[in-house]
Amino acid sequence: MFGKTAPPLALAAGIVLGVAATSTPAHADLCTLTTNCTLHFVLGNGGSGFGSGDFGTLNLSLTGTTVTVTIDLADGFFLINTGFPGTAGFVDDLGGGLTINNFSSAAYSGSLSDATNDLHYDGFGFANNAAATTGPSAGAATKVNVLSFDVSKGTLDDVEDLLNLFNPAGGDGAAYFVADVINTNTSGAGAGKTGLISVTGEPPPPPHIDVAEPTTLAALGSGMLLMGFTTSFLRRRRED
């Protein structure tokens, strides 16, 4: 009279699949705390010549339903606006409609927060939020290398709500947060150039340590050997 009862394992699997199908996509698992997180900008887009390195930090701090975003760049790097949708770009998992304001510098203002990812950041792909749609040019004296602003929405309860992969992605690598910058340093990768840097979720690479060339090591060894002979010779003369 009644149909066969589904096996317990099949029933459990069906429940799990049903929950997974109806739940919202999980955001990035980059932060230990829901209220505070510091990450590093470690990758430059292809046209910048920056390569990979430690280009500064991104800090997100949640109070109530507002996240204060602080970008603190490495020495010689400054935040600018060269025509991308905004000086900073990111993807939220709240459907857009965020309030982005309270910039720490009057040289930066304006924002966009869309429901879809339609804001293009060159080789890193598309975001749905842009902060500082108006900002200094590369040559402006008002550019800064430390900038903070607030991001608010009633349903914002985790800093990782603002950390999602750019989608569609670009070909230059992963991006959870992007900044438009100029490198004013006079040496090193990408010196004097403008470009984008991204938070990829990876730690910064270890600092470069110069290793002496073999000829340098040989000369150093010879010098130490000669010093040893000289010291020994002078000691014998004093003893004589």
Phi and psi in degrees as a GROMACS rama.xvg file:
@    title "Ramachandran Plot"
@    xaxis  label "Phi"
@    yaxis  label "Psi"
@TYPE xy
-104.189  150.442  PHE-2
-68.4903  165.862  GLY-3
-66.8345  143.099  LYS-4
-76.7483  134.577  THR-5
-63.418  139.98  ALA-6
-56.4388  144.999  PRO-7
-53.2436  -41.9269  PRO-8
-65.6374  -40.5933  LEU-9
-65.6733  -38.5492  ALA-10
-64.9795  -43.3328  LEU-11
-63.4009  -41.6615  ALA-12
-63.0714  -38.7152  ALA-13
-64.4652  -38.101  GLY-14
-64.8631  -44.982  ILE-15
-60.9889  -44.7029  VAL-16
-65.1265  -36.2639  LEU-17
-66.1331  -42.0951  GLY-18
-64.6253  -43.8055  VAL-19
-62.084  -36.7631  ALA-20
-70.8071  -27.9558  ALA-21
-98.3915  -13.5509  THR-22
-79.3257  157.474  SER-23
-78.7437  153.088  THR-24
-60.2278  140.097  PRO-25
-76.1039  144.243  ALA-26
-83.5608  178.824  HIS-27
-63.8732  141.763  ALA-28
-96.755  72.4885  ASP-29
-109.752  -18.0652  LEU-30
-119.713  141.204  CYS-31
-75.5209  -38.7715  THR-32
-106.085  152.114  LEU-33
-82.9676  -15.2707  THR-34
-106.985  -12.7391  THR-35
-156.851  138.266  ASN-36
-156.766  136.615  CYS-37
-123.236  126.929  THR-38
-128.137  169.913  LEU-39
-116.555  142.433  HIS-40
-79.8919  119.336  PHE-41
-128.183  -1.67866  VAL-42
-139.452  133.744  LEU-43
-97.593  151.69  GLY-44
-70.9382  165.159  ASN-45
-58.0485  -36.5943  GLY-46
-79.0864  -11.6634  GLY-47
-80.3957  -30.4448  SER-48
77.6774  5.99123  GLY-49
-71.6936  -29.904  PHE-50
68.48  -141.352  GLY-51
-114.673  151.844  SER-52
172.467  -171.299  GLY-53
-103.249  98.3571  ASP-54
-96.3139  4.90476  PHE-55
133.654  -178.47  GLY-56
-120.34  156.029  THR-57
-120.962  121.35  LEU-58
-115.573  133.544  ASN-59
-119.386  124.34  LEU-60
-129.637  120.227  SER-61
-97.5647  128.474  LEU-62
-131.097  116.2  THR-63
65.3903  -118.913  GLY-64
-115.46  26.6386  THR-65
-124.099  129.801  THR-66
-105.294  125.426  VAL-67
-90.0824  120.453  THR-68
-99.807  126.882  VAL-69
-125.116  120.869  THR-70
-103.547  122.487  ILE-71
-125.833  102.135  ASP-72
-85.7363  159.033  LEU-73
-66.0308  162.389  ALA-74
-54.805  134.059  ASP-75
89.4739  -11.2202  GLY-76
-100.367  138.214  PHE-77
-135.211  148.651  PHE-78
-84.1362  131.099  LEU-79
-140.487  -178.801  ILE-80
-133.021  109.262  ASN-81
-107.469  17.7203  THR-82
115.111  -5.17704  GLY-83
-72.0497  168.209  PHE-84
-54.4271  -30.2314  PRO-85
-165.574  166.975  GLY-86
-62.0858  -32.6051  THR-87
-129.19  144.587  ALA-88
-134.525  144.313  GLY-89
-158.834  167.473  PHE-90
-118.918  127.741  VAL-91
-102.702  164.56  ASP-92
-111.663  26.2686  ASP-93
-110.3  6.81698  LEU-94
83.8045  19.8252  GLY-95
74.0767  -159.322  GLY-96
69.9532  26.3592  GLY-97
-81.6978  151.733  LEU-98
-96.4476  122.604  THR-99
-122.932  113.645  ILE-100
-158.807  -164.865  ASN-101
57.7322  49.9683  ASN-102
-68.1027  139.411  PHE-103
-72.4047  -16.8078  SER-104
-123.619  134.749  SER-105
-67.7448  -12.7298  ALA-106
-73.9938  -10.7865  ALA-107
-120.285  134.984  TYR-108
-160.864  166.33  SER-109
83.3407  156.304  GLY-110
-161.089  164.815  SER-111
-134.734  140.413  LEU-112
-146.451  99.441  SER-113
-103.733  163.344  ASP-114
-76.8657  -25.2151  ALA-115
-120.204  158.94  THR-116
-81.8287  90.4723  ASN-117
-124.139  14.2754  ASP-118
-108.089  112.787  LEU-119
-90.6461  125.863  HIS-120
-116.937  68.8678  TYR-121
44.0056  -128.777  ASP-122
-71.0293  -6.09288  GLY-123
-94.1153  -11.5025  PHE-124
106.365  -148.332  GLY-125
-118.367  136.874  PHE-126
-117.87  173.382  ALA-127
-118.328  2.68384  ASN-128
-132.778  139.002  ASN-129
-133.521  127.521  ALA-130
-106.75  140.544  ALA-131
64.0822  65.7224  ALA-132
-68.3337  -17.519  THR-133
-118.862  126.141  THR-134
-155.011  171.717  GLY-135
-65.4349  152.428  PRO-136
-78.8376  173.275  SER-137
-60.1708  -32.3678  ALA-138
-94.4155  0.378849  GLY-139
-73.5433  140.647  ALA-140
-74.4604  -13.4409  ALA-141
-87.5473  -3.54204  THR-142
-66.2593  148.666  LYS-143
-126.896  160.989  VAL-144
-109.937  2.81538  ASN-145
-131.709  122.752  VAL-146
-141.309  136.374  LEU-147
-126.794  154.088  SER-148
-156.65  164.331  PHE-149
-104.371  144.659  ASP-150
-127.287  124.659  VAL-151
-133.051  148.46  SER-152
-167.118  148.063  LYS-153
-59.1493  -27.8838  GLY-154
-98.8251  7.09223  THR-155
-78.9639  111.447  LEU-156
-135.346  11.2391  ASP-157
-154.84  132.554  ASP-158
-59.6788  -27.4595  VAL-159
-72.8667  -7.75317  GLU-160
-60.5626  -20.7559  ASP-161
-102.951  6.00484  LEU-162
-120.995  88.6725  LEU-163
-133.904  150.088  ASN-164
-63.6611  138.74  LEU-165
-57.8973  134.818  PHE-166
-152.067  120.007  ASN-167
-65.6419  146.072  PRO-168
-80.8103  155.776  ALA-169
-92.1972  -175.672  GLY-170
-95.0113  0.785501  GLY-171
-93.1027  -3.05784  ASP-172
128.167  173.622  GLY-173
-66.2592  149.166  ALA-174
-148.695  121.392  ALA-175
-103.603  -19.5099  TYR-176
-161.63  137.515  PHE-177
-130.524  144.238  VAL-178
-130.78  143.14  ALA-179
-93.5632  120.361  ASP-180
-138.559  166.388  VAL-181
-123.347  140.293  ILE-182
-99.9476  104.819  ASN-183
-88.4638  2.27418  THR-184
-64.664  153.377  ASN-185
-97.4164  -1.96599  THR-186
-146.593  165.518  SER-187
95.648  172.98  GLY-188
-61.0687  127.686  ALA-189
71.6564  19.9471  GLY-190
-57.9749  130.645  ALA-191
79.0457  2.56979  GLY-192
-105.371  161.053  LYS-193
-104.957  159.322  THR-194
171.886  -173.381  GLY-195
-106.072  145.841  LEU-196
-124.626  149.082  ILE-197
-131.192  153.507  SER-198
-88.1839  119.687  VAL-199
-105.237  -7.88989  THR-200
92.0638  -7.78389  GLY-201
-92.6216  151.04  GLU-202
-70.9217  159.736  PRO-203
-67.2518  149.457  PRO-204
-67.5327  155.857  PRO-205
-64.4568  151.827  PRO-206
-62.5339  147.214  PRO-207
-72.6949  133.421  HIS-208
-117.827  120.772  ILE-209
-68.3854  132.481  ASP-210
-109.63  130.663  VAL-211
-63.0156  143.1  ALA-212
-66.7794  153.89  GLU-213
-53.9777  -39.63  PRO-214
-65.3204  -35.9302  THR-215
-66.5584  -42.4829  THR-216
-63.8236  -39.4173  LEU-217
-64.1989  -43.3449  ALA-218
-64.1089  -39.5728  ALA-219
-64.6807  -42.9509  LEU-220
-62.6979  -41.7691  GLY-221
-63.0845  -40.8433  SER-222
-63.6406  -40.7872  GLY-223
-68.0508  -37.9601  MET-224
-64.3024  -43.8597  LEU-225
-62.1328  -39.7099  LEU-226
-63.5534  -37.952  MET-227
-64.9094  -44.4815  GLY-228
-61.3618  -42.2564  PHE-229
-64.028  -43.72  THR-230
-63.1887  -42.3596  THR-231
-64.8514  -40.9574  SER-232
-64.1038  -43.6014  PHE-233
-67.0625  -34.9013  LEU-234
-65.7201  -41.3412  ARG-235
-64.071  -40.3943  ARG-236
-63.1805  -39.8535  ARG-237
-65.3412  -37.278  ARG-238
-70.4877  -32.3532  GLU-239
